[in-house]
Every structure is written in structure tokens, then in C-alpha cells.
Amino acid sequence: LALSGVITSNNIDPGATGTYTFNVQNTGNGEDSVEVEFTPPQGWSRNMEPSAFTITPGASNKQLVTVNLTTPEEIASGNYYFKVYVNSTESSISRSITLTCKINQDYDVKVEPQTGFTTLVNAQPGDTVKWHLQVVNLGNGNDDFSVGVEGDDQDVLDNWNPSPGVSSIKNLAADDTYQLEVTAVVPSNVTT
């Protein structure tokens, strides 16, 4: 038996399906019955056609095998490798081919008050106020984030001088949080 890849590598989004194909050729001197064996990890699913067949010898006699592999919804980005085995049912011959699944990075972020804090802060003119926030990486891989303060009222931004204390967050792991303190000075001439 000989295996040759047609499509053995895919970039797949979390929860999506990738299609892989490879050819099986009988390099022996007689007809052979084979079974294709592949058990994906827990949380993954697969559909394989055909999973068993008979093939005659000869360079022009090839059987195309298709594997549809569905990834879990919640999965870290990166490369995953799987071996698919093609086993002769009439001898001890077994061959394998490696399929590569590159899970694409999913980018998402959330900014929220730290536990025990809110976004509402009471202050008097001249006070320095602080907002205790956390940045949560909701993506499926490490990510970098730019940090800044924006608003609709440029006068408030100019006069209150809000500052997040950092301009970026580097290499924040999936599901990790970064504690952030945003400060601003209430102008002394502010009225309610």
C-alpha cells in the first residue's frame, strides 16, 4: 500500500469543518481489502468516505479517501496533527498519513470593572479619580492590545487628562485578565 496526499493541511476556524483528501494505491501483486482508521480527539468529529474498500494493484488504480474534520467551538489557536491509518485486512501491512489542522486565531476582548468596582465614581472638583478596570482576552490565543482613552467630548479629554497608565498590553493569554487603573483629574472649575 502507498498513500499520497492531495489535501493534507487546512486552516480552520474554531467550530468549522476542514476537508482532507488522500489517495490509496495498491503496490502489491493482488487485490487487497483495506480499512481506514482515524479516531479524532474528544470534542472533534469526523466523517470519512470510504472507510473500507477493495483495491486492485496497479499505478493507475487509486482510491480517493475524504476526511471531513470538525473542530470544537472552544479550542486554542495553533497547529494540530493527526495520523490516519490505512490497514490491509488481508495482511499486516499498515500505512499512515499525517493531517495538519491549523486553528485560526479568534480575536475578541472585553473591558469591564474589576470585581467590587463600578464605572461610576463620585468626585469633587480638583480630585483625582480612578477607575479599576480589567481587560479580558476572549480570543483563543495570546494577543496584544493597544490601550487608550477616547470620548465624544474633546473638551473633557483635554481638561480631565484621563490616562490608562499603559499604552499597550503584550502577550495576554486566552481567558486571562489584565488589571488596569485609569486615572483622571477633575478640573477645579467643573460645575454640576
Secondary structure, 3 states (H helix, E strand, C coil): CEEEEEECEEEECCCCEEEEEEEEEECCCCCEEEEEECCCCCCCEEEEECCEEEECECCCCEEEEEEEEECCCCCCCEEEEEEEEEEECCCCCEEEEEEEEEECCCCCEEEEECCCCCCCCCCCCCCEEEEEEEEEECCCCCEEEECCCCCCCHHHHHHHCCECCCCEEEEECCCCEEEEEEEEECCCCCCC
